[in-house]
Amino acid sequence: MRPIVFILLFITVFAKAQTSFQEAQSLFMDSQFEAAEPLFRSHLETNPNHLKTIEYLGDIAGHKKQWDKAINYYKALVKAKPDRANYHYKYGGVMGMQALEVNKLKALGMIGDIKRAFKAAAELDPKHIDVRWALVEFYIQLPGIIGGSERTAISYADELENLSKVDGYLAKGYIAEYSNRPNDAEIYYKKAIEVGGSVTCYQKLTSLYENTTKEPQKAITIIEESQTKHKRNGLHYQIGKVCAKYNVDLDKGIKCLDTYIKNHSSTDGVPKSWAYYRLAQIYKHKGNKDKALKYIDLALSKKPLKPFKKEKQAILLL
């Protein structure tokens, strides 16, 4: 009878372990990382070679910006399965994030490891889009004296274009914008809109007009085009923001922000307080002190943020 007892005990322990892992996985998928982490750690204690658990723990550490922990988890994955592209990609990614926060000398020492990890992922998976994006950003942002190269960045953008036209055009637009060639960036972002037409494509061109070339009217036109296609309430806020920021089409800005507030939901992303803040800016531009104060006070009542307080001081000087 002892073998039967042992088998039943094993089945019970295994079932509990699986239930614990599945519960942790469900919490992770629901973005409840704090609740998922101890369950994953408990599962790893009894299953030290469970690669998916190690990966989840690395993902959680990365989300929490605990770069050393994330690096150790992903390094273990790369060592266990050096033929898996995504492990190399994640390993290089968290090293890159850490390099942005440490001192320059330490960051310089990490460049070789980051490059090797990304290149390994790209070679292991010729269709890995994310790692090619990472390589584009890596080579265009890195100064030439320590290995940066626009030509190399463009070569990875070419690879992206072969895999996905829209990603290729967006990558080439990004390179051109970063390299201070806004006209070229505009051409590529327009091509991305033609072949893809996603909200992201429109956002890239909008951002170029708004932040790089300082052409708010063009930005508004592109956001309106995106709104016609995608019907997203959040785009009403984006129009209002541009109007408020650049003191243009103020009545249109008011209308869009009122619509945004009226139809606001948690999926819109930007809190209503920011819409009130933009309305306060617009009424300040119009010289309407009473309405400007009304909306800035509404913004402050939601959240007393520094930009809101600064705006109120400016309104009080009207």
Secondary structure, DSSP 8 states (H G I E B T S, - for coil): -HHHHHHHHHHHHHHHHHHHHHHHHHHHHTT-HHHHHHHHHHHHHH-TT-HHHHHHHHHHHHHTT-HHHHHHHHHHHHHH-TT-HHHHHHHHHHHHHHHTTS-HHHHHHHHHHHHHHHHHHHHH-TT-HHHHHHHHHHHHHS-GGGT--HHHHHHHHHHHHHH-HHHHHHHHHHHHHHTT-HHHHHHHHHHHHHHT--HHHHHHHHHIIIIIS--HHHHHHHHHHHHHHH--THHHHHHHHHHHHHT-SHHHHHHHHHHHHHT--GGG-S-HHHHHHHHHHHHHHTT-HHHHHHHHHHHHHH---HHHHHHHHHHHT-
